[in-house]
Amino acid sequence: MTPQPSLDLIAERVERLLVRHEELQRTNALLADQVAALTQERDLLRLRLQAARARVDALIERLPANQGE
């Protein structure tokens, strides 16, 4: 009976594929969480950079103009 070993082989492959699919789903969820965290961190850093630029611009405005010009 050759169909039985083939059927067992197919069933085994399907099981392995299902396990791999679950692993990939977990990995994908973890990566999505990392992307969300990094996006939030990036946005926070952009805000901090904008604030720092505004402070530097304000300090530059307070500097006296060069007398030699």
Stockholm file with secondary structure:
# STOCKHOLM 1.0

chainA/1-69         MTPQPSLDLIAERVERLLVRHEELQRTNALLADQVAALTQERDLLRLRLQAARARVDALIERLPANQGE
#=GR chainA/1-69 SS CCHHHHHHHHHHHHHHHHHHHHHHHHHHHHHHHHHHHHHHHHHHHHHHHHHHHHHHHHHHHHSCCCTTC
#=GC SS_cons        CCHHHHHHHHHHHHHHHHHHHHHHHHHHHHHHHHHHHHHHHHHHHHHHHHHHHHHHHHHHHHSCCCTTC
//
